């Protein structure tokens, strides 16, 4: 190819890239200078706080909630979005053209579901790319739902994870099977109590008591080479690892109040499980098989 032609092609590409960049910046400036009415700002604020509400309800990090709400506000043309988080509420203020809209939403915990958190993140990215407008984002947020898994399959795999821990700790096949059966029964009881909307501390207490009490029979009758592993590993399903990790992460990143609240919740759940274990051991000792 002629070197002169090659140089002309390169210069043409540079001019095209420069033109597209200037056009993108012009569009961005136009979108930033767009006037937003009070009704539009209130509607945008409701959508943003709903996204933050979903993230907090499904145990996202506090820093992630702040970043997502701020990014949504910038994508919709707001000047700024400020948010304050507590353990049970979200307070959000949006500002546009020196007009502020503040709203407060209470939060009901729905457990841990990273699918919902990732779904909100994807919607935020599409809004930033101007693929979704406010109404589309609102509709997509309303349509987010937790997938329904078969409770028996969930109990089987949770029990399998506990049984695998018993195998890692040196248990034989008998200990593995006994741990799986004990954990399966305890998980089924946990699911049943959760469906009845019992207090979470009560659920953890009864589940720990059931798993330890059933596992004590393995120790009493000497099942396997290490029968005590059945009691130990069957209650590992109750370790509140995710709340503890989020609590430490929040406190490290400056959200001390909500981090302490999450830490306290995880501590109470651990205490409830411990009380269930202690009560089951005491009853097994009174029964004479432990």
C-alpha contacts under 8 A as a table, 3 or more apart, distances in Angstrom:
res1	aa1	res2	aa2	distance
1	X	5	X	7.21
1	X	6	X	6.99
2	X	5	X	5.25
2	X	6	X	6.33
3	X	6	X	4.97
3	X	7	X	6.17
4	X	7	X	5.09
4	X	8	X	6.27
5	X	8	X	5.02
5	X	9	X	6.26
6	X	9	X	5.15
6	X	10	X	6.38
7	X	10	X	5.16
7	X	11	X	6.22
8	X	11	X	5.12
8	X	12	X	6.07
9	X	12	X	4.99
9	X	13	X	6.20
10	X	13	X	5.12
10	X	14	X	6.24
11	X	14	X	5.05
11	X	15	X	6.23
12	X	15	X	5.13
12	X	16	X	6.19
13	X	16	X	5.02
13	X	17	X	6.10
14	X	17	X	5.16
14	X	18	X	6.03
15	X	18	X	5.02
15	X	19	X	6.02
16	X	19	X	5.05
16	X	20	X	6.15
17	X	20	X	5.14
17	X	21	X	6.03
18	X	21	X	5.11
18	X	22	X	6.13
19	X	22	X	5.18
19	X	23	X	6.06
20	X	23	X	4.97
20	X	24	X	6.05
21	X	24	X	5.09
21	X	25	X	6.20
22	X	25	X	5.10
22	X	26	X	6.03
23	X	26	X	4.96
23	X	27	X	6.18
24	X	27	X	5.11
24	X	28	X	6.12
25	X	28	X	4.93
25	X	29	X	6.05
26	X	29	X	5.07
26	X	30	X	6.13
27	X	30	X	5.03
27	X	31	X	6.12
28	X	31	X	5.11
28	X	32	X	6.09
29	X	32	X	5.05
29	X	33	X	6.10
30	X	33	X	5.12
30	X	34	X	6.21
31	X	34	X	5.18
31	X	77	X	6.60
32	X	77	X	5.66
32	X	78	X	7.97
34	X	77	X	7.37
35	X	97	X	7.53
36	X	40	X	6.11
36	X	41	X	6.30
36	X	77	X	7.82
36	X	96	X	7.04
36	X	97	X	7.77
37	X	40	X	5.20
37	X	41	X	6.14
38	X	41	X	5.04
38	X	42	X	6.14
38	X	99	X	7.71
39	X	42	X	5.13
39	X	43	X	6.21
40	X	43	X	5.05
40	X	44	X	6.11
41	X	44	X	5.06
41	X	45	X	6.04
41	X	78	X	7.82
41	X	94	X	7.69
41	X	96	X	7.41
41	X	101	X	7.33
42	X	45	X	5.03
42	X	46	X	6.26
42	X	101	X	6.42
43	X	46	X	5.21
43	X	47	X	6.45
44	X	47	X	5.16
44	X	48	X	6.22
44	X	73	X	7.65
44	X	76	X	7.30
44	X	134	X	6.52
45	X	48	X	5.12
45	X	49	X	6.10
45	X	73	X	7.94
45	X	92	X	7.83
45	X	93	X	7.68
45	X	94	X	6.40
45	X	101	X	7.25
45	X	102	X	7.96
45	X	103	X	7.69
46	X	49	X	5.30
46	X	50	X	6.12
46	X	103	X	7.70
47	X	50	X	5.14
47	X	51	X	6.43
47	X	134	X	7.33
47	X	137	X	7.46
47	X	138	X	5.78
48	X	51	X	5.17
48	X	52	X	6.42
48	X	69	X	5.73
48	X	72	X	6.52
48	X	73	X	7.03
49	X	52	X	4.98
49	X	53	X	5.96
49	X	69	X	7.26
49	X	90	X	7.54
49	X	92	X	6.57
49	X	103	X	7.81
49	X	105	X	7.48
50	X	53	X	4.90
50	X	54	X	6.28
50	X	141	X	7.75
51	X	54	X	5.26
51	X	55	X	6.39
51	X	69	X	7.15
51	X	120	X	6.61
51	X	141	X	6.94
52	X	55	X	5.09
52	X	56	X	6.19
52	X	65	X	5.63
52	X	66	X	7.81
52	X	68	X	7.45
52	X	69	X	6.27
52	X	90	X	7.65
53	X	56	X	5.30
53	X	57	X	6.01
53	X	90	X	6.96
53	X	105	X	7.30
53	X	106	X	7.94
53	X	107	X	6.36
54	X	57	X	5.11
54	X	58	X	6.30
54	X	116	X	7.51
54	X	117	X	7.54
54	X	120	X	7.90
55	X	58	X	5.47
55	X	59	X	6.44
55	X	60	X	5.26
55	X	65	X	6.26
55	X	116	X	7.45
55	X	117	X	5.64
55	X	120	X	7.44
56	X	59	X	5.15
56	X	60	X	5.47
56	X	61	X	7.55
56	X	62	X	7.47
56	X	65	X	7.03
56	X	107	X	7.32
56	X	109	X	7.75
57	X	60	X	7.70
57	X	107	X	6.08
57	X	108	X	5.91
57	X	109	X	4.57
57	X	110	X	5.65
57	X	111	X	7.23
58	X	109	X	6.56
58	X	110	X	5.74
58	X	111	X	5.60
58	X	112	X	4.98
58	X	113	X	5.54
58	X	114	X	7.30
58	X	116	X	7.14
58	X	117	X	6.99
59	X	109	X	7.83
59	X	111	X	6.96
59	X	112	X	5.70
59	X	113	X	7.51
59	X	243	X	7.70
59	X	246	X	7.88
60	X	64	X	6.69
60	X	65	X	6.89
60	X	114	X	7.90
60	X	117	X	6.67
60	X	246	X	7.75
61	X	64	X	5.23
61	X	65	X	6.47
61	X	246	X	6.05
61	X	249	X	7.42
61	X	250	X	6.60
62	X	65	X	5.08
62	X	66	X	6.36
62	X	85	X	7.52
62	X	250	X	6.21
62	X	255	X	7.06
62	X	258	X	7.98
63	X	66	X	5.12
63	X	67	X	6.21
63	X	250	X	7.28
63	X	253	X	7.31
64	X	67	X	5.13
64	X	68	X	6.04
65	X	68	X	5.29
65	X	69	X	6.22
66	X	69	X	5.45
66	X	70	X	6.17
66	X	82	X	7.96
66	X	83	X	6.58
67	X	70	X	5.20
67	X	71	X	6.08
68	X	71	X	5.15
68	X	72	X	6.20
68	X	121	X	7.14
68	X	124	X	6.87
69	X	72	X	5.17
69	X	73	X	6.22
69	X	81	X	7.04
69	X	83	X	7.98
70	X	73	X	5.11
70	X	74	X	6.29
70	X	80	X	7.09
70	X	81	X	5.31
70	X	82	X	7.33
71	X	74	X	5.16
71	X	75	X	6.09
71	X	124	X	7.21
71	X	128	X	7.38
72	X	75	X	5.00
72	X	76	X	6.28
72	X	124	X	5.99
72	X	127	X	6.96
72	X	128	X	7.01
73	X	76	X	5.26
73	X	77	X	6.39
73	X	78	X	5.23
73	X	79	X	7.63
73	X	80	X	6.72
73	X	81	X	6.04
73	X	94	X	7.63
74	X	77	X	5.14
74	X	78	X	5.35
74	X	79	X	6.81
74	X	80	X	7.00
74	X	128	X	7.98
75	X	78	X	7.59
75	X	127	X	6.21
75	X	128	X	4.86
75	X	129	X	7.96
75	X	130	X	7.45
76	X	127	X	7.79
76	X	133	X	7.77
76	X	134	X	7.36
77	X	96	X	8.00
78	X	81	X	7.35
78	X	94	X	7.00
78	X	95	X	6.20
78	X	96	X	5.14
79	X	94	X	7.64
79	X	95	X	5.52
79	X	96	X	5.00
79	X	97	X	7.26
80	X	94	X	5.91
80	X	95	X	5.31
80	X	96	X	7.14
81	X	92	X	7.17
81	X	93	X	5.83
81	X	94	X	4.57
81	X	95	X	6.46
82	X	92	X	5.78
82	X	93	X	5.22
82	X	94	X	6.46
83	X	90	X	7.12
83	X	91	X	5.66
83	X	92	X	4.37
83	X	93	X	6.33
84	X	90	X	6.03
84	X	91	X	5.07
84	X	92	X	6.40
85	X	89	X	6.31
85	X	90	X	4.98
85	X	91	X	6.49
85	X	258	X	7.10
86	X	89	X	5.26
86	X	90	X	6.40
86	X	257	X	7.16
86	X	258	X	5.64
87	X	107	X	7.93
87	X	258	X	5.46
87	X	261	X	6.27
87	X	262	X	7.60
88	X	106	X	5.75
88	X	107	X	5.01
88	X	108	X	7.11
89	X	104	X	6.97
89	X	105	X	5.54
89	X	106	X	4.16
89	X	107	X	5.18
90	X	104	X	5.61
90	X	105	X	5.23
90	X	106	X	6.34
90	X	107	X	7.27
91	X	102	X	7.21
91	X	103	X	5.92
91	X	104	X	4.48
91	X	105	X	6.64
92	X	102	X	5.62
92	X	103	X	5.52
92	X	104	X	6.41
93	X	100	X	6.55
93	X	101	X	5.49
93	X	102	X	4.22
93	X	103	X	6.54
94	X	100	X	5.55
94	X	101	X	5.31
94	X	102	X	6.52
95	X	98	X	6.20
95	X	99	X	5.52
95	X	100	X	4.49
95	X	101	X	6.62
96	X	99	X	5.28
96	X	100	X	6.61
113	X	116	X	5.83
113	X	117	X	6.91
113	X	146	X	7.43
114	X	117	X	4.89
114	X	118	X	5.99
115	X	118	X	5.21
115	X	119	X	6.03
115	X	146	X	7.49
116	X	119	X	4.93
116	X	120	X	6.27
116	X	144	X	6.77
116	X	145	X	7.23
116	X	146	X	6.90
117	X	120	X	5.32
117	X	121	X	6.36
118	X	121	X	4.96
118	X	122	X	6.22
119	X	122	X	5.16
119	X	123	X	6.34
119	X	144	X	7.36
120	X	123	X	5.13
120	X	124	X	6.21
120	X	141	X	7.09
121	X	124	X	5.05
121	X	125	X	6.33
122	X	125	X	5.14
122	X	126	X	6.32
123	X	126	X	5.16
123	X	127	X	6.17
123	X	132	X	7.89
123	X	137	X	6.61
123	X	140	X	7.42
123	X	141	X	7.89
124	X	127	X	5.07
124	X	128	X	6.24
125	X	128	X	5.06
125	X	129	X	6.38
126	X	129	X	5.09
126	X	130	X	6.43
126	X	131	X	5.36
126	X	132	X	5.93
127	X	130	X	5.03
127	X	131	X	5.72
127	X	132	X	4.80
127	X	133	X	6.48
127	X	137	X	7.22
128	X	131	X	7.55
129	X	132	X	7.77
130	X	133	X	6.74
132	X	135	X	7.85
132	X	136	X	5.47
132	X	137	X	6.01
133	X	136	X	5.34
133	X	137	X	6.18
134	X	137	X	5.18
134	X	138	X	6.15
135	X	138	X	5.03
135	X	139	X	6.16
136	X	139	X	5.05
136	X	140	X	6.11
137	X	140	X	5.11
137	X	141	X	6.09
138	X	141	X	5.21
138	X	142	X	6.19
139	X	142	X	5.13
139	X	143	X	6.22
140	X	143	X	5.06
140	X	144	X	6.42
141	X	144	X	5.37
149	X	153	X	7.61
149	X	154	X	7.06
150	X	153	X	5.42
150	X	154	X	6.35
151	X	154	X	5.07
151	X	155	X	6.13
151	X	188	X	7.81
151	X	191	X	7.48
152	X	155	X	5.08
152	X	156	X	6.13
152	X	188	X	7.57
153	X	156	X	5.03
153	X	157	X	6.34
154	X	157	X	5.37
154	X	158	X	6.16
155	X	158	X	5.17
155	X	159	X	6.01
155	X	184	X	5.55
155	X	187	X	5.55
155	X	188	X	6.22
156	X	159	X	5.20
156	X	160	X	6.09
156	X	184	X	6.07
157	X	160	X	4.78
157	X	161	X	6.22
158	X	161	X	5.19
158	X	162	X	6.54
158	X	183	X	7.45
158	X	184	X	7.34
158	X	187	X	7.47
158	X	237	X	7.02
159	X	162	X	5.17
159	X	163	X	6.16
159	X	179	X	7.45
159	X	180	X	4.87
159	X	181	X	7.19
159	X	182	X	7.75
159	X	183	X	4.72
159	X	184	X	4.93
159	X	187	X	7.42
159	X	234	X	7.61
160	X	163	X	4.96
160	X	164	X	6.09
160	X	180	X	5.74
161	X	164	X	5.06
161	X	165	X	6.48
162	X	165	X	5.16
162	X	166	X	6.58
162	X	179	X	6.82
162	X	180	X	6.68
162	X	183	X	6.82
162	X	233	X	5.62
162	X	234	X	5.65
162	X	235	X	7.88
162	X	236	X	6.52
162	X	237	X	6.90
163	X	166	X	5.07
163	X	167	X	6.42
163	X	175	X	7.96
163	X	176	X	5.07
163	X	177	X	7.10
163	X	179	X	5.16
163	X	180	X	5.00
163	X	183	X	7.92
163	X	233	X	7.15
163	X	234	X	7.44
164	X	167	X	4.99
164	X	168	X	6.20
164	X	176	X	7.11
165	X	168	X	4.96
165	X	169	X	6.21
165	X	233	X	6.36
166	X	169	X	5.13
166	X	170	X	6.60
166	X	171	X	5.44
166	X	175	X	7.03
166	X	176	X	6.13
166	X	179	X	7.14
166	X	229	X	5.98
166	X	230	X	7.06
166	X	233	X	5.89
167	X	170	X	5.25
167	X	171	X	4.72
167	X	172	X	6.51
167	X	173	X	7.88
167	X	175	X	7.75
167	X	176	X	6.14
168	X	171	X	7.16
169	X	229	X	7.77
170	X	226	X	7.57
171	X	174	X	7.77
171	X	175	X	5.45
171	X	176	X	6.48
171	X	224	X	7.28
171	X	225	X	6.40
171	X	226	X	5.73
171	X	227	X	7.89
171	X	229	X	7.08
172	X	175	X	5.36
172	X	176	X	6.19
172	X	224	X	6.25
172	X	225	X	6.32
172	X	226	X	7.65
173	X	176	X	4.88
173	X	177	X	6.18
173	X	224	X	7.50
174	X	177	X	5.25
174	X	178	X	6.08
174	X	223	X	6.62
174	X	224	X	5.14
175	X	178	X	5.07
175	X	179	X	5.93
175	X	223	X	6.74
175	X	224	X	5.27
175	X	225	X	7.38
175	X	226	X	6.95
175	X	227	X	6.23
175	X	229	X	7.19
175	X	230	X	6.34
176	X	179	X	5.24
176	X	180	X	6.18
176	X	230	X	7.92
177	X	180	X	5.08
177	X	181	X	6.19
178	X	181	X	5.20
178	X	182	X	6.10
178	X	215	X	7.72
178	X	218	X	7.44
178	X	230	X	6.53
179	X	182	X	5.14
179	X	183	X	5.96
179	X	215	X	7.41
179	X	229	X	7.79
179	X	230	X	4.84
179	X	231	X	7.72
179	X	233	X	7.07
179	X	234	X	5.85
180	X	183	X	5.24
180	X	184	X	5.96
180	X	234	X	7.62
181	X	184	X	5.10
181	X	185	X	6.32
182	X	185	X	5.38
182	X	186	X	6.26
182	X	211	X	5.83
182	X	214	X	6.27
182	X	215	X	6.31
182	X	230	X	7.61
182	X	234	X	6.43
183	X	186	X	5.04
183	X	187	X	5.96
183	X	211	X	6.30
183	X	234	X	4.96
183	X	235	X	7.33
183	X	237	X	7.99
184	X	187	X	5.15
184	X	188	X	6.19
185	X	188	X	5.19
185	X	189	X	6.35
185	X	211	X	7.58
186	X	189	X	5.18
186	X	190	X	6.18
186	X	207	X	5.45
186	X	208	X	7.57
186	X	210	X	5.94
186	X	211	X	5.32
187	X	190	X	4.88
187	X	191	X	6.17
187	X	207	X	7.23
188	X	191	X	5.15
188	X	192	X	6.17
189	X	192	X	5.03
189	X	193	X	6.15
189	X	207	X	6.61
190	X	193	X	5.25
190	X	194	X	6.14
190	X	203	X	6.08
190	X	204	X	7.50
190	X	206	X	7.84
190	X	207	X	5.73
191	X	194	X	5.04
191	X	195	X	6.20
192	X	195	X	5.21
192	X	196	X	6.48
193	X	196	X	5.08
193	X	197	X	6.57
193	X	198	X	5.93
193	X	203	X	6.12
194	X	197	X	5.06
194	X	198	X	5.96
194	X	200	X	7.65
194	X	203	X	6.93
195	X	198	X	7.78
198	X	202	X	6.69
198	X	203	X	6.59
199	X	202	X	5.26
199	X	203	X	6.36
200	X	203	X	4.97
200	X	204	X	6.27
200	X	269	X	7.65
201	X	204	X	5.22
201	X	205	X	6.12
201	X	268	X	7.23
201	X	269	X	5.73
201	X	272	X	5.79
202	X	205	X	5.06
202	X	206	X	6.14
202	X	272	X	7.34
203	X	206	X	5.42
203	X	207	X	6.02
204	X	207	X	5.15
204	X	208	X	5.99
204	X	238	X	6.87
204	X	269	X	6.58
204	X	272	X	6.05
204	X	273	X	5.40
204	X	276	X	7.87
205	X	208	X	5.35
205	X	209	X	6.14
205	X	272	X	4.86
205	X	273	X	4.85
205	X	274	X	7.63
205	X	275	X	6.64
205	X	276	X	4.76
205	X	277	X	8.00
206	X	209	X	5.03
206	X	210	X	6.06
206	X	273	X	7.98
206	X	276	X	6.32
207	X	210	X	5.16
207	X	211	X	6.16
207	X	273	X	7.68
207	X	276	X	7.61
208	X	211	X	5.26
208	X	212	X	6.05
208	X	235	X	5.92
208	X	238	X	7.49
208	X	273	X	5.24
208	X	274	X	7.49
208	X	276	X	5.09
208	X	277	X	5.60
209	X	212	X	5.34
209	X	213	X	5.90
209	X	273	X	7.60
209	X	275	X	7.97
209	X	276	X	4.19
209	X	277	X	5.20
209	X	278	X	7.93
209	X	279	X	6.83
209	X	280	X	5.29
210	X	213	X	5.22
210	X	214	X	6.11
210	X	276	X	7.97
210	X	280	X	7.52
211	X	214	X	5.45
211	X	215	X	5.99
211	X	231	X	6.86
211	X	234	X	6.01
211	X	235	X	6.25
212	X	215	X	4.97
212	X	216	X	6.01
212	X	231	X	5.03
212	X	232	X	7.69
212	X	234	X	7.34
212	X	235	X	7.16
212	X	276	X	7.93
212	X	277	X	5.75
212	X	280	X	5.89
212	X	281	X	7.07
213	X	216	X	5.20
213	X	217	X	7.28
213	X	231	X	7.84
213	X	277	X	7.85
213	X	280	X	4.93
213	X	281	X	6.80
213	X	283	X	7.96
213	X	284	X	6.83
214	X	217	X	5.82
214	X	218	X	7.72
214	X	231	X	7.84
215	X	218	X	5.47
215	X	219	X	7.06
215	X	228	X	7.83
215	X	230	X	5.25
215	X	231	X	4.54
215	X	234	X	7.57
216	X	219	X	5.16
216	X	220	X	6.11
216	X	228	X	7.58
216	X	230	X	7.68
216	X	231	X	6.15
216	X	281	X	7.34
216	X	284	X	6.63
216	X	289	X	7.71
216	X	290	X	6.53
217	X	220	X	4.86
217	X	221	X	6.02
217	X	289	X	6.91
217	X	290	X	7.55
218	X	221	X	5.44
218	X	222	X	5.71
218	X	223	X	5.02
218	X	224	X	7.99
218	X	227	X	5.40
218	X	228	X	7.20
218	X	230	X	6.84
219	X	222	X	5.07
219	X	223	X	6.56
219	X	227	X	4.75
219	X	228	X	5.33
219	X	230	X	7.81
219	X	289	X	7.79
219	X	290	X	6.45
220	X	289	X	4.46
220	X	290	X	4.82
221	X	289	X	7.27
222	X	225	X	7.75
222	X	226	X	7.98
222	X	227	X	5.85
223	X	226	X	7.55
223	X	227	X	5.35
224	X	227	X	5.49
226	X	229	X	5.88
227	X	230	X	5.82
227	X	231	X	7.89
228	X	231	X	5.66
228	X	232	X	6.56
229	X	232	X	4.92
229	X	233	X	5.79
230	X	233	X	5.67
230	X	234	X	5.91
231	X	234	X	5.65
231	X	235	X	7.03
232	X	235	X	6.22
232	X	236	X	7.33
233	X	236	X	5.32
234	X	237	X	6.86
235	X	238	X	5.72
235	X	239	X	7.67
236	X	239	X	5.52
238	X	270	X	7.81
238	X	273	X	7.20
239	X	270	X	6.99
240	X	243	X	5.84
240	X	244	X	6.43
240	X	266	X	5.85
240	X	269	X	7.24
240	X	270	X	7.18
241	X	244	X	5.25
241	X	245	X	6.21
242	X	245	X	5.15
242	X	246	X	6.21
243	X	246	X	5.15
243	X	247	X	5.97
243	X	262	X	6.18
243	X	263	X	6.97
243	X	265	X	7.88
243	X	266	X	6.00
244	X	247	X	5.01
244	X	248	X	6.29
244	X	262	X	7.13
244	X	263	X	5.86
244	X	266	X	6.14
245	X	248	X	5.33
245	X	249	X	6.12
246	X	249	X	4.95
246	X	250	X	5.99
246	X	259	X	7.27
246	X	262	X	7.49
247	X	250	X	5.24
247	X	251	X	6.30
247	X	258	X	7.58
247	X	259	X	4.29
247	X	260	X	6.54
247	X	261	X	7.77
247	X	262	X	5.25
247	X	263	X	5.23
248	X	251	X	5.23
248	X	252	X	6.10
248	X	259	X	6.52
248	X	263	X	7.61
249	X	252	X	5.18
249	X	253	X	6.18
249	X	259	X	7.55
250	X	253	X	5.20
250	X	254	X	6.30
250	X	255	X	4.94
250	X	256	X	6.46
250	X	258	X	7.15
250	X	259	X	4.92
251	X	254	X	5.23
251	X	255	X	5.06
251	X	256	X	4.45
251	X	257	X	7.76
251	X	258	X	7.91
251	X	259	X	5.07
251	X	260	X	7.28
252	X	255	X	7.39
252	X	256	X	7.75
255	X	258	X	5.96
255	X	259	X	5.93
256	X	259	X	4.94
256	X	260	X	5.93
257	X	260	X	5.31
257	X	261	X	6.34
258	X	261	X	4.91
258	X	262	X	6.19
259	X	262	X	5.20
259	X	263	X	6.09
260	X	263	X	4.89
260	X	264	X	6.00
261	X	264	X	5.12
261	X	265	X	6.27
262	X	265	X	5.05
262	X	266	X	6.27
263	X	266	X	5.19
263	X	267	X	6.12
264	X	267	X	4.96
264	X	268	X	6.16
265	X	268	X	5.22
265	X	269	X	6.29
266	X	269	X	5.11
266	X	270	X	6.21
267	X	270	X	5.06
267	X	271	X	6.13
268	X	271	X	4.93
268	X	272	X	6.12
269	X	272	X	5.12
269	X	273	X	6.29
270	X	273	X	5.14
270	X	274	X	6.14
271	X	274	X	4.99
271	X	275	X	6.21
272	X	275	X	5.21
272	X	276	X	6.38
273	X	276	X	5.14
273	X	277	X	6.28
274	X	277	X	5.08
274	X	278	X	6.14
275	X	278	X	5.13
275	X	279	X	6.11
276	X	279	X	5.25
276	X	280	X	6.20
277	X	280	X	5.22
277	X	281	X	6.23
278	X	281	X	5.19
278	X	282	X	6.17
279	X	282	X	5.15
279	X	283	X	6.25
280	X	283	X	5.21
280	X	284	X	6.15
281	X	284	X	5.03
281	X	285	X	6.15
281	X	290	X	7.77
282	X	285	X	5.14
282	X	286	X	6.24
283	X	286	X	5.02
283	X	287	X	6.09
284	X	287	X	4.96
284	X	288	X	6.40
284	X	289	X	6.17
284	X	290	X	5.55
285	X	288	X	5.12
285	X	289	X	6.41
285	X	290	X	5.00
287	X	290	X	7.58
